[in-house]
Amino acid sequence: MKRGQKKPSKSEATEPPPVATAAAAPNVTAAPQPLLSLATIQNPGVVEVLPMLRDVAVPDRHVVFIRKVLVCCFFFDFSDTMKSAREKEIKRQTLAELVDIVQSGSCKLNEIMQEDMVKMISMNIFRCLPPAPHENSGADGGDPEEDDMFMDPAWPHLQLVYELLLRYVVSPDTDTKLAKRFIDHSFVTKLLELFDSEDMREREYLKTIVHRIYGRVPALHGSFLDKLEEVSIAHIFRFGNGFYGPVFDLVIILFVLVQDREQVSVILGRAALSGNNEHIVALIAENRHVILPIIFDALEKNIRSHWNQAINGLSANVRRMFQEMDAELFDECQRQHAAKEAMAGKLEEQRVSTWKRLEEVAAGTMGKNMVLV
């Protein structure tokens, strides 16, 4: 996600993109329109005050829900706290209500409602991030970690949007097969790019949401792995002093999530052996207690049995690097690995022994039941 691009100046409120003007219900008691969506609802051009969804008749809730989503598609200038104060508060209350609706499951969301809600979430969070403080200063070689903590003025709305996304992802009422139509590869890629945010609060929400999406949508695991390799290798030279806060947060959460440990160990090896390796190795050393236990088993497996000699060699180099870096941690991981291997061997012996006994019992039972003619 590119930085430094200023958004166009806003007046009192920036309206959502123009939409088609198909006839919409004149009020909340109009006949239900099951196919009504953001693409077909008439845009009133103002931030509406709508009744609480629980106070609306069930047949009309679809229409009112879409209108509430439309309210949340308005954007405001938060550099002036007094500008559009009433409209900002209406949007904040509407977002809070949507969070409660999804969390409580008080209103069953059909496919159109879910799709439009995710579209609204995307419109709010996938934005041009403000320039980092060190990018505005014009100073060369500054340490981004030493800059003052950035606090996004739009956080009162952004936090609720992130909370809504989190509640939608973790809700037991969310059908994963349906949700992955909206939360797809493109969505995940853009979500991971938001780790560029200088606001630590935003990155903390992202960590939680990314973890939940990874757990619920296995089909997207490849997207996470692709992003891990991109960040670890291509973006590692973005700053002369290696990773800084936002990029580091993304790398660590992806290392923790990605279950293909063999591939992770290879990516780590390539990064550590690349041209700027002294900074990368320093970062790895600082976080060795997190990284090594995750990848140790994969390293041993690669070294012992991987068919590709290049991967075999990379894994051996990474193993040697950690051993020289922290012999005590390495020995502990090696002990745990040996214990797991021994346990796996015992379980396999028990499995074979159990099947053998079952076969003997079955053979004996069949012998007793045989009838000689």
NUTOR-161306 format. One line per 2 residues: number of its first residue (from 0); for each residue x, y, z of N, C-alpha, C. Coordinates in steps of 0.05 Angstrom, whole numbers, always signed. Layout:
BEGIN
NUM> X Y Z X Y Z X Y Z; ...
END
This chain:
BEGIN
0> +17 -24 +0 +0 +0 +0 +18 +25 +0; +14 +42 -19 +31 +65 -22 +25 +86 -1
2> +45 +100 +8 +42 +121 +28 +45 +148 +15; +39 +168 +30 +46 +195 +23 +27 +208 +3
4> +7 +193 -7 -12 +205 -25 -34 +218 -9; -37 +244 -12 -57 +258 +4 -84 +252 -8
6> -103 +249 +10 -131 +246 +2 -141 +273 -7; -161 +273 -25 -172 +299 -33 -186 +312 -9
8> -185 +338 -8 -197 +353 +15 -226 +347 +16; -236 +346 +40 -264 +339 +45 -279 +363 +54
10> -304 +364 +47 -322 +385 +58 -334 +374 +84; -358 +379 +88 -371 +370 +113 -371 +339 +114
12> -376 +326 +92 -375 +297 +91 -371 +289 +63; -356 +267 +58 -352 +257 +32 -372 +235 +28
14> -388 +237 +7 -409 +218 +2 -397 +192 -9; -411 +170 -6 -403 +145 -19 -403 +148 -49
16> -390 +130 -64 -391 +131 -93 -420 +131 -103; -425 +144 -126 -452 +144 -138 -462 +116 -142
18> -488 +112 -137 -500 +86 -141 -524 +89 -159; -534 +67 -169 -557 +67 -186 -581 +77 -171
20> -601 +88 -185 -623 +100 -171 -649 +84 -174; -646 +58 -172 -670 +41 -173 -688 +49 -149
22> -714 +46 -153 -733 +55 -133 -728 +41 -107; -727 +55 -85 -723 +44 -58 -748 +50 -41
24> -749 +37 -19 -772 +41 -1 -772 +69 +9; -795 +84 +7 -796 +111 +17 -793 +113 +47
26> -799 +93 +61 -795 +93 +90 -791 +65 +99; -785 +62 +125 -777 +36 +135 -800 +16 +137
28> -825 +24 +131 -847 +6 +132 -856 -3 +104; -840 +3 +84 -847 -4 +57 -845 -34 +54
30> -856 -45 +32 -855 -73 +27 -826 -82 +24; -820 -106 +33 -792 -116 +32 -782 -119 +3
32> -756 -114 -1 -744 -117 -27 -720 -135 -23; -724 -161 -26 -702 -180 -19 -677 -176 -35
34> -678 -165 -59 -655 -162 -76 -642 -135 -73; -652 -118 -56 -640 -91 -52 -612 -93 -41
36> -594 -77 -53 -566 -78 -44 -554 -50 -47; -529 -46 -40 -515 -21 -43 -515 -11 -72
38> -515 -31 -90 -514 -24 -119 -541 -14 -129; -563 -19 -115 -589 -12 -125 -604 +7 -107
40> -596 +10 -83 -610 +28 -65 -606 +58 -73; -626 +74 -69 -623 +102 -76 -607 +116 -54
42> -587 +131 -62 -569 +145 -43 -583 +171 -35; -590 +175 -10 -604 +200 -2 -585 +224 -2
44> -558 +219 -3 -539 +241 -3 -534 +253 +24; -547 +243 +45 -543 +253 +72 -540 +229 +91
46> -529 +234 +115 -527 +213 +135 -554 +210 +149; -567 +188 +144 -594 +184 +155 -594 +176 +184
48> -613 +185 +199 -618 +174 +226 -640 +152 +222; -632 +127 +227 -650 +105 +223 -658 +92 +249
50> -681 +79 +250 -689 +65 +275 -671 +42 +281; -670 +33 +306 -655 +9 +313 -667 -14 +299
52> -650 -32 +290 -660 -55 +274 -680 -72 +289; -675 -74 +315 -693 -91 +332 -721 -79 +333
54> -724 -53 +327 -750 -41 +328 -765 -41 +301; -752 -53 +282 -763 -54 +254 -777 -81 +250
56> -799 -80 +236 -813 -105 +230 -795 -124 +214; -796 -149 +219 -778 -169 +206 -778 -166 +176
58> -800 -163 +162 -799 -161 +133 -784 -137 +122; -781 -117 +139 -768 -92 +130 -739 -90 +139
60> -729 -110 +153 -702 -108 +164 -680 -108 +143; -685 -123 +121 -665 -124 +100 -659 -96 +89
62> -681 -81 +83 -679 -54 +72 -664 -36 +92; -672 -37 +117 -661 -19 +137 -631 -26 +142
64> -625 -51 +141 -597 -59 +145 -580 -48 +123; -589 -50 +98 -573 -40 +75 -570 -10 +78
66> -591 +4 +87 -589 +33 +91 -569 +40 +113; -568 +24 +133 -548 +28 +155 -520 +24 +144
68> -517 +4 +128 -490 -1 +115 -482 +23 +98; -502 +34 +84 -497 +58 +67 -488 +82 +85
70> -500 +85 +108 -492 +107 +126 -463 +104 +133; -454 +79 +136 -426 +74 +144 -406 +77 +121
72> -416 +83 +97 -399 +87 +74 -392 +117 +71; -402 +134 +88 -395 +162 +87 -368 +166 +101
74> -351 +184 +91 -325 +190 +103 -323 +218 +112; -308 +223 +133 -306 +250 +145 -277 +258 +149
76> -274 +284 +152 -248 +296 +158 -245 +297 +188; -227 +281 +199 -222 +280 +228 -201 +299 +237
78> -189 +314 +219 -169 +334 +228 -182 +357 +243; -208 +361 +239 -224 +381 +254 -245 +366 +270
80> -243 +364 +296 -262 +349 +312 -290 +360 +312; -292 +386 +306 -319 +398 +306 -333 +396 +280
82> -319 +390 +259 -332 +389 +232 -349 +364 +230; -373 +367 +221 -392 +344 +217 -395 +327 +242
84> -394 +340 +266 -395 +325 +291 -420 +308 +293; -443 +318 +285 -468 +303 +287 -467 +279 +268
86> -458 +282 +243 -457 +260 +224 -437 +239 +233; -415 +248 +244 -395 +229 +254 -407 +211 +276
88> -422 +224 +294 -434 +209 +316 -455 +189 +306; -470 +197 +285 -491 +179 +274 -477 +154 +263
90> -455 +159 +248 -441 +136 +236 -429 +119 +258; -418 +131 +279 -406 +116 +301 -427 +98 +314
92> -451 +109 +320 -472 +94 +332 -482 +72 +314; -483 +77 +288 -492 +57 +269 -472 +34 +268
94> -446 +40 +267 -426 +19 +267 -428 +3 +293; -432 +16 +315 -434 +1 +341 -458 -17 +340
96> -480 -9 +328 -504 -26 +326 -498 -50 +308; -484 -46 +286 -478 -68 +268 -460 -89 +283
98> -441 -79 +298 -424 -97 +314 -442 -114 +333; -461 -101 +346 -478 -116 +364 -496 -136 +350
100> -505 -128 +326 -523 -146 +310 -507 -172 +303; -483 -168 +293 -467 -191 +285 -459 -208 +309
102> -451 -195 +330 -441 -209 +354 -464 -225 +367; -487 -213 +369 -509 -226 +383 -524 -246 +365
104> -522 -243 +339 -537 -260 +321 -567 -254 +321; -574 -230 +329 -602 -223 +332 -616 -220 +305
106> -601 -217 +283 -613 -214 +257 -598 -232 +238; -612 -251 +225 -598 -269 +206 -591 -253 +181
108> -566 -253 +174 -557 -238 +150 -556 -256 +126; -571 -248 +105 -571 -263 +81 -546 -256 +64
110> -543 -269 +41 -519 -265 +25 -514 -236 +17; -535 -222 +9 -532 -194 +0 -524 -177 +24
112> -536 -181 +46 -528 -165 +70 -499 -169 +78; -490 -194 +77 -462 -200 +84 -443 -188 +63
114> -450 -191 +38 -432 -180 +17 -430 -150 +19; -452 -136 +23 -451 -107 +25 -437 -98 +51
116> -440 -113 +72 -426 -106 +97 -396 -108 +93; -387 -129 +80 -358 -132 +75 -348 -110 +55
118> -364 -103 +36 -357 -81 +18 -353 -55 +34; -371 -50 +52 -369 -26 +69 -344 -27 +86
120> -338 -50 +97 -314 -53 +113 -289 -47 +96; -289 -58 +72 -267 -54 +53 -263 -24 +47
122> -285 -10 +42 -284 +18 +35 -272 +34 +58; -277 +26 +83 -267 +41 +106 -238 +35 +113
124> -229 +10 +111 -202 +3 +120 -181 +3 +98; -189 -3 +73 -170 -3 +51 -168 +25 +40
126> -149 +40 +52 -147 +68 +46 -118 +76 +42; -113 +100 +34 -86 +110 +32 -76 +117 +60
128> -56 +103 +69 -46 +108 +96 -30 +134 +97; -32 +149 +119 -17 +174 +121 +13 +168 +121
130> +30 +187 +112 +59 +182 +112 +69 +177 +140; +89 +159 +142 +101 +155 +168 +116 +180 +177
132> +119 +185 +203 +133 +209 +213 +161 +212 +201; +175 +189 +199 +203 +191 +189 +203 +197 +159
134> +181 +192 +145 +179 +199 +117 +173 +228 +113; +159 +240 +132 +153 +269 +130 +177 +286 +139
136> +194 +276 +156 +215 +292 +167 +236 +300 +147; +240 +283 +127 +261 +289 +107 +288 +281 +116
138> +291 +270 +141 +317 +262 +151 +324 +235 +140; +350 +231 +135 +360 +206 +124 +370 +188 +147
140> +364 +162 +145 +375 +143 +164 +363 +144 +191; +340 +157 +195 +328 +157 +221 +318 +130 +229
142> +314 +127 +255 +304 +101 +265 +274 +104 +269; +257 +90 +252 +228 +92 +254 +218 +85 +282
144> +232 +67 +296 +222 +59 +323 +224 +82 +343; +241 +102 +337 +245 +124 +356 +225 +147 +352
146> +209 +145 +330 +190 +166 +325 +167 +164 +346; +154 +187 +350 +131 +187 +368 +109 +169 +358
148> +95 +156 +376 +73 +138 +368 +52 +153 +353; +44 +142 +329 +24 +155 +313 -4 +145 +322
150> -23 +164 +324 -50 +157 +331 -68 +168 +309; -81 +149 +295 -98 +157 +272 -123 +172 +283
152> -128 +196 +275 -151 +211 +286 -178 +198 +279; -178 +181 +258 -203 +168 +250 -208 +143 +266
154> -192 +137 +286 -194 +112 +301 -222 +107 +313; -236 +128 +323 -263 +122 +334 -281 +107 +315
156> -278 +112 +288 -294 +97 +269 -279 +71 +261; -253 +73 +256 -238 +50 +246 -239 +27 +266
158> -237 +33 +292 -238 +12 +312 -264 -4 +310; -286 +10 +306 -312 -4 +304 -314 -20 +278
160> -302 -10 +257 -302 -25 +232 -286 -51 +235; -262 -49 +248 -246 -73 +253 -261 -92 +271
162> -274 -82 +291 -289 -99 +310 -311 -113 +295; -324 -99 +277 -345 -112 +261 -334 -135 +244
164> -311 -130 +231 -299 -151 +215 -291 -175 +233; -280 -170 +256 -272 -191 +274 -296 -207 +283
166> -318 -193 +291 -342 -208 +300 -354 -224 +277; -353 -214 +253 -363 -229 +229 -347 -254 +225
168> -320 -252 +226 -303 -275 +221 -306 -296 +242; -309 -289 +267 -310 -309 +289 -338 -319 +295
170> -359 -306 +284 -386 -313 +291 -393 -342 +283; -405 -357 +300 -414 -384 +293 -435 -384 +272
172> -449 -361 +268 -470 -359 +248 -458 -353 +220; -432 -347 +218 -420 -341 +192 -414 -367 +177
174> -426 -370 +154 -421 -394 +137 -394 -389 +122; -374 -405 +128 -348 -401 +117 -348 -403 +86
176> -364 -422 +76 -365 -425 +46 -376 -400 +33; -395 -386 +47 -406 -362 +36 -386 -339 +41
178> -375 -337 +64 -357 -315 +71 -333 -313 +53; -322 -336 +45 -298 -336 +29 -303 -325 +0
180> -328 -321 -7 -334 -307 -32 -326 -277 -30; -328 -267 -6 -322 -238 -2 -294 -234 +10
182> -287 -252 +29 -260 -250 +41 -243 -269 +25; -233 -260 +3 -218 -276 -16 -188 -269 -16
184> -174 -278 -37 -145 -273 -39 -139 -243 -40; -155 -229 -56 -151 -200 -58 -156 -186 -31
186> -177 -193 -17 -183 -181 +9 -160 -186 +28; -150 -211 +30 -129 -218 +49 -103 -203 +42
188> -97 -201 +16 -73 -187 +8 -74 -158 +17; -97 -145 +13 -100 -117 +21 -99 -114 +51
190> -111 -134 +65 -111 -134 +94 -82 -135 +105; -66 -152 +93 -38 -155 +102 -22 -130 +97
192> -29 -116 +75 -15 -91 +69 -20 -69 +90; -42 -72 +104 -48 -52 +125 -29 -54 +149
194> -13 -75 +150 +8 -76 +171 +28 -53 +168; +27 -39 +145 +43 -15 +142 +33 +8 +160
196> +10 +5 +172 -1 +27 +188 +18 +33 +211; +21 +59 +216 +38 +68 +239 +24 +67 +265
198> -3 +63 +264 -19 +62 +289 -18 +34 +301; -5 +31 +323 -2 +5 +336 -29 -8 +342
200> -49 +8 +348 -75 -3 +355 -87 -18 +331; -83 -6 +307 -92 -19 +283 -78 -45 +277
202> -52 -46 +282 -36 -70 +277 -45 -92 +296; -52 -85 +321 -60 -105 +340 -86 -118 +331
204> -105 -102 +321 -130 -113 +310 -124 -131 +287; -106 -122 +269 -99 -138 +246 -88 -165 +253
206> -71 -166 +273 -59 -192 +282 -82 -211 +290; -101 -202 +305 -122 -219 +314 -140 -228 +291
208> -147 -210 +273 -165 -216 +251 -151 -235 +232; -126 -230 +225 -111 -247 +207 -110 -275 +218
210> -104 -277 +244 -103 -304 +256 -129 -319 +254; -151 -305 +259 -178 -317 +257 -185 -325 +229
212> -179 -308 +209 -184 -315 +181 -168 -340 +173; -143 -340 +181 -126 -363 +174 -137 -389 +185
214> -148 -388 +209 -159 -412 +222 -185 -421 +209; -201 -402 +199 -227 -409 +189 -229 -414 +159
216> -209 -404 +144 -211 -407 +115 -185 -420 +105; -183 -446 +106 -159 -460 +97 -151 -454 +68
218> -171 -448 +51 -166 -443 +23 -148 -418 +19; -146 -401 +39 -129 -377 +36 -101 -380 +47
220> -94 -404 +56 -67 -408 +67 -45 -401 +47; -50 -407 +22 -30 -400 +1 -25 -370 -1
222> -46 -354 +4 -44 -325 +3 -25 -315 +25; -28 -327 +49 -11 -320 +71 +18 -327 +66
224> +23 -350 +54 +50 -359 +49 +63 -342 +28; +48 -335 +7 +58 -317 -14 +66 -290 -2
226> +50 -279 +16 +56 -253 +28 +80 -255 +46; +83 -277 +60 +106 -281 +78 +132 -280 +62
228> +132 -294 +39 +156 -294 +23 +162 -266 +11; +140 -253 +2 +144 -226 -9 +156 -207 +11
230> +145 -207 +36 +154 -188 +56 +182 -196 +66; +187 -222 +70 +212 -230 +81 +236 -226 +62
232> +231 -228 +36 +253 -226 +17 +252 -199 +2; +230 -193 -11 +229 -169 -28 +229 -143 -12
234> +214 -143 +10 +211 -118 +26 +231 -115 +48; +249 -134 +50 +267 -134 +73 +287 -111 +71
236> +290 -100 +47 +309 -78 +43 +296 -51 +42; +271 -50 +51 +257 -24 +50 +270 -2 +66
238> +281 -10 +89 +296 +9 +106 +324 -2 +110; +343 +16 +112 +371 +9 +114 +377 -7 +139
240> +361 -3 +160 +366 -18 +185 +347 -41 +190; +338 -53 +168 +323 -78 +170 +293 -72 +176
242> +279 -92 +187 +251 -89 +193 +247 -68 +215; +225 -53 +213 +217 -37 +236 +188 -46 +244
244> +177 -33 +264 +152 -42 +276 +131 -54 +259; +119 -39 +240 +97 -50 +225 +105 -75 +208
246> +127 -73 +194 +135 -96 +177 +142 -120 +195; +155 -114 +217 +162 -136 +236 +137 -150 +246
248> +117 -135 +253 +92 -147 +263 +80 -166 +242; +81 -158 +217 +70 -175 +196 +86 -200 +193
250> +112 -198 +193 +129 -222 +189 +125 -241 +212; +124 -232 +237 +121 -250 +260 +94 -264 +259
252> +72 -249 +253 +45 -262 +253 +44 -282 +231; +57 -278 +208 +56 -297 +186 +73 -321 +193
254> +96 -317 +206 +112 -340 +215 +96 -358 +234; +81 -346 +252 +66 -361 +271 +43 -376 +257
256> +31 -364 +237 +7 -375 +224 +13 -397 +205; +33 -392 +187 +37 -410 +165 +45 -438 +175
258> +31 -458 +167 +35 -485 +178 +54 -501 +161; +62 -492 +137 +81 -505 +121 +109 -497 +132
260> +117 -510 +154 +142 -502 +167 +166 -506 +149; +165 -526 +132 +188 -531 +114 +193 -507 +96
262> +170 -497 +85 +172 -474 +67 +181 -449 +83; +171 -446 +107 +180 -423 +124 +210 -424 +129
264> +220 -448 +135 +249 -450 +140 +265 -442 +115; +255 -449 +92 +269 -442 +67 +269 -411 +63
266> +245 -399 +67 +243 -370 +65 +262 -356 +84; +263 -366 +108 +280 -354 +128 +309 -357 +120
268> +316 -380 +109 +344 -384 +100 +352 -365 +78; +334 -361 +58 +340 -343 +36 +343 -314 +47
270> +326 -306 +65 +328 -279 +76 +354 -275 +92; +361 -295 +108 +385 -293 +124 +410 -293 +108
272> +410 -305 +84 +434 -307 +68 +434 -286 +46; +415 -267 +46 +414 -246 +26 +434 -224 +33
274> +436 -204 +14 +457 -184 +16 +457 -168 +41; +434 -162 +53 +433 -145 +77 +431 -162 +102
276> +446 -185 +102 +440 -206 +122 +447 -198 +151; +466 -180 +155 +473 -174 +183 +450 -162 +198
278> +433 -146 +185 +410 -135 +199 +388 -156 +203; +385 -173 +183 +365 -194 +184 +372 -214 +206
280> +398 -222 +207 +406 -241 +227 +403 -229 +255; +408 -202 +258 +404 -189 +284 +374 -190 +292
282> +357 -187 +273 +328 -188 +279 +320 -216 +287; +330 -236 +272 +324 -264 +278 +335 -270 +306
284> +359 -261 +312 +371 -267 +338 +354 -256 +361; +343 -232 +356 +327 -219 +377 +301 -234 +382
286> +291 -249 +362 +266 -263 +365 +270 -293 +361; +293 -303 +368 +299 -331 +364 +282 -349 +381
288> +273 -340 +405 +257 -356 +422 +229 -361 +411; +220 -344 +393 +195 -348 +379 +198 -365 +354
290> +219 -359 +339 +222 -371 +312 +232 -399 +313; +254 -404 +328 +266 -431 +327 +247 -454 +335
292> +232 -451 +358 +214 -473 +365 +193 -479 +343; +186 -459 +327 +166 -462 +306 +177 -479 +283
294> +202 -474 +276 +213 -485 +251 +233 -508 +256; +239 -515 +281 +260 -534 +286 +254 -561 +274
296> +229 -571 +278 +222 -598 +267 +224 -598 +237; +216 -576 +224 +217 -574 +195 +246 -574 +185
298> +263 -560 +200 +292 -560 +192 +303 -588 +193; +298 -603 +214 +308 -630 +217 +297 -648 +194
300> +272 -644 +188 +260 -661 +167 +272 -654 +140; +276 -628 +135 +289 -620 +109 +317 -632 +106
302> +332 -629 +128 +360 -639 +127 +361 -669 +123; +343 -683 +135 +344 -712 +135 +333 -724 +110
304> +312 -712 +98 +298 -726 +77 +288 -710 +53; +294 -684 +52 +283 -668 +29 +297 -676 +4
306> +282 -679 -18 +293 -688 -43 +310 -666 -57; +304 -640 -51 +318 -618 -64 +343 -611 -49
308> +366 -614 -61 +392 -609 -48 +395 -580 -39; +384 -561 -55 +386 -533 -48 +371 -527 -22
310> +347 -538 -20 +331 -534 +5 +345 -548 +28; +357 -571 +22 +372 -586 +42 +395 -569 +53
312> +409 -556 +35 +431 -539 +43 +423 -514 +58; +401 -501 +49 +391 -477 +62 +382 -484 +91
314> +369 -507 +94 +360 -515 +120 +383 -520 +139; +404 -532 +128 +428 -538 +144 +441 -512 +153
316> +442 -491 +135 +454 -466 +142 +438 -452 +164; +412 -453 +162 +395 -440 +182 +398 -454 +209
318> +400 -481 +208 +404 -496 +233 +430 -488 +246; +451 -486 +230 +478 -479 +240 +477 -451 +252
320> +463 -433 +238 +461 -405 +248 +449 -404 +275; +427 -418 +279 +414 -418 +306 +431 -432 +327
322> +445 -453 +319 +462 -467 +338 +484 -448 +348; +496 -432 +330 +517 -414 +338 +506 -390 +353
324> +481 -383 +347 +468 -360 +358 +461 -364 +388; +450 -388 +394 +441 -394 +421 +442 -424 +425
326> +465 -434 +435 +469 -463 +438 +449 -475 +458; +443 -460 +479 +425 -470 +499 +397 -474 +488
328> +387 -453 +474 +360 -455 +462 +360 -478 +441; +381 -480 +425 +383 -500 +405 +382 -528 +417
330> +397 -532 +439 +397 -558 +452 +370 -565 +464; +355 -545 +474 +329 -550 +485 +309 -558 +463
332> +311 -544 +440 +294 -551 +418 +300 -580 +408; +326 -586 +408 +335 -613 +399 +324 -634 +418
334> +325 -629 +444 +314 -648 +464 +284 -652 +460; +270 -630 +455 +241 -632 +451 +235 -648 +425
336> +251 -643 +405 +247 -657 +379 +252 -687 +383; +274 -694 +397 +280 -722 +402 +257 -735 +418
338> +246 -721 +438 +224 -732 +454 +200 -737 +437; +194 -718 +419 +170 -721 +401 +175 -745 +382
340> +199 -748 +372 +205 -770 +355 +202 -796 +369; +212 -798 +394 +210 -822 +410 +180 -829 +416
342> +165 -808 +423 +137 -812 +428 +122 -822 +403; +129 -810 +380 +117 -818 +355 +124 -848 +349
344> +149 -856 +355 +157 -884 +351 +141 -903 +369; +137 -895 +394 +122 -912 +412 +93 -914 +403
346> +81 -892 +394 +54 -893 +385 +51 -910 +360; +70 -910 +343 +70 -927 +319 +72 -956 +327
348> +89 -962 +347 +92 -990 +356 +65 -999 +369; +52 -982 +384 +27 -989 +396 +6 -993 +375
350> +6 -977 +355 -14 -980 +333 -10 -1006 +319; +15 -1013 +312 +20 -1039 +299 +13 -1062 +316
352> +20 -1060 +342 +13 -1082 +361 -17 -1086 +364; -31 -1063 +365 -61 -1065 +368 -73 -1078 +343
354> -64 -1070 +319 -75 -1082 +295 -69 -1112 +293; -45 -1119 +303 -37 -1147 +302 -55 -1164 +320
356> -60 -1153 +344 -78 -1168 +363 -106 -1170 +351; -116 -1148 +339 -143 -1149 +327 -144 -1169 +305
358> -123 -1171 +289 -123 -1191 +267 -123 -1219 +278; -108 -1224 +300 -107 -1250 +313 -134 -1258 +324
360> -147 -1238 +338 -174 -1243 +349 -194 -1249 +327; -192 -1234 +305 -211 -1238 +283 -206 -1265 +270
362> -180 -1273 +267 -174 -1299 +255 -185 -1321 +273; -181 -1319 +299 -190 -1339 +318 -221 -1342 +318
364> -234 -1319 +317 -264 -1319 +316 -274 -1333 +291; -261 -1327 +269 -270 -1339 +244 -265 -1369 +244
366> -243 -1378 +257 -237 -1407 +259 -258 -1422 +275; -266 -1409 +297 -286 -1422 +315 -313 -1424 +301
368> -319 -1404 +285 -345 -1403 +272 -347 -1419 +247; -325 -1430 +238 -325 -1446 +213 -341 -1471 +217
370> -357 -1479 +198 -373 -1504 +200 -362 -1524 +179; -354 -1547 +189 -343 -1568 +171 -367 -1583 +159
372> -366 -1586 +133 -388 -1600 +119 -378 -1627 +109
END
